[in-house]
Amino acid sequence: MAGRVLHLCSGPERELPLAVLSQEVRRLFQSMNVPLPPVRLLPRSVFGALALVLSLVAPQAQRRSLRTAPYFLAYLNSPQSFGSSATLRLLGAMGVELPPPQFYLDRILSALFRDIQAER
């Protein structure tokens, strides 16, 4: 496999919908006693308008992030797919099968949480 670039992503066949991923993140963080605000679902247009207004009055440190909202929302509004079929074929020929994201998501999120806590 030397000299090959392997795309290790879920691919469209195994991807987790954003709503499911969000629920899993919240479930894990709640199990670690991380205080979380309630979920408030907003249409993208309302979220974008709020971000624009807030970018005008927010402290300087947050303005830059808020001004990226239109780009972030445009990205979310376009179909995204990251394929891994060639990688899966190559690994499958070697007898390696990648587990579904549900198998390792908790481990990744737990490690992320530990890293965030360590930085504080």
C-alpha positions in Angstrom: 0.0 0.0 0.0 3.0 2.3 0.0 2.4 5.5 -1.9 -1.4 5.4 -1.8 -3.8 7.9 -0.2 -6.6 6.2 1.6 -9.8 8.1 2.3 -11.0 6.8 5.7 -14.4 8.3 5.9 -17.8 6.8 6.4 -18.9 7.4 2.8 -22.5 7.9 1.8 -23.4 4.3 2.6 -22.5 4.6 6.3 -22.7 8.3 7.1 -24.6 9.4 10.2 -27.3 12.0 9.6 -26.5 15.2 11.4 -29.5 14.8 13.7 -28.3 11.4 14.8 -24.7 12.7 15.3 -26.0 15.6 17.4 -28.1 13.3 19.6 -25.0 11.0 20.1 -22.8 14.0 21.1 -25.4 15.3 23.5 -25.9 11.8 25.0 -22.2 11.2 25.6 -21.6 14.7 27.1 -24.6 14.3 29.4 -23.2 11.0 30.5 -20.1 12.9 31.5 -22.1 15.5 33.4 -21.3 18.2 30.9 -24.0 20.9 31.3 -25.7 21.5 27.9 -28.3 24.1 26.9 -31.6 22.9 25.5 -31.7 22.3 21.8 -33.4 25.0 19.8 -34.0 24.2 16.2 -34.0 27.2 13.9 -34.4 27.5 10.1 -31.1 28.2 8.4 -32.4 31.6 7.3 -33.3 32.7 10.8 -29.9 31.4 12.2 -28.1 33.3 9.4 -30.0 36.5 10.1 -29.3 36.2 13.9 -25.7 35.6 13.2 -25.5 38.7 11.0 -27.2 40.9 13.6 -25.1 39.5 16.4 -21.9 40.1 14.4 -22.7 43.8 14.6 -23.0 44.0 18.3 -21.0 41.1 19.7 -17.6 41.6 21.4 -14.8 41.8 19.0 -13.5 38.3 19.7 -16.8 36.7 18.5 -17.5 39.0 15.5 -15.1 37.2 13.2 -16.7 33.8 13.9 -20.2 35.1 13.5 -19.3 36.6 10.2 -18.4 33.2 8.8 -22.0 31.9 9.4 -23.1 32.6 5.7 -20.3 30.4 4.4 -20.9 27.7 6.9 -24.6 27.7 6.1 -24.0 27.6 2.4 -21.8 24.6 2.9 -24.4 22.8 5.0 -27.0 23.6 2.3 -25.1 21.9 -0.5 -25.0 18.1 -0.9 -21.9 16.7 0.7 -20.5 13.3 0.1 -17.1 11.9 0.9 -16.6 8.6 -0.8 -14.5 5.8 0.5 -15.4 3.0 -2.0 -11.9 2.7 -3.5 -10.4 2.5 0.0 -13.0 -0.1 1.1 -12.3 -2.3 -1.9 -8.5 -2.1 -1.3 -8.8 -2.9 2.4 -11.5 -5.6 1.7 -9.1 -7.4 -0.7 -6.7 -7.5 2.3 -9.3 -8.9 4.6 -9.8 -5.6 6.5 -13.3 -4.4 7.1 -14.0 -1.0 8.6 -16.5 -0.9 11.4 -19.6 1.4 11.2 -19.3 4.8 12.8 -21.6 3.8 15.7 -18.9 1.4 16.8 -16.2 4.0 17.4 -18.0 7.3 17.7 -18.1 7.1 21.5 -14.4 6.5 21.7 -13.6 9.5 19.4 -15.9 11.9 21.2 -14.6 10.7 24.6 -11.0 11.4 23.5 -12.1 14.8 22.2 -13.8 15.7 25.5 -10.7 14.6 27.5 -8.5 16.8 25.2 -10.8 19.8 25.7 -10.8 19.2 29.5 -7.0 18.9 29.6 -6.6 22.2 27.8 -8.7 24.1 30.4 
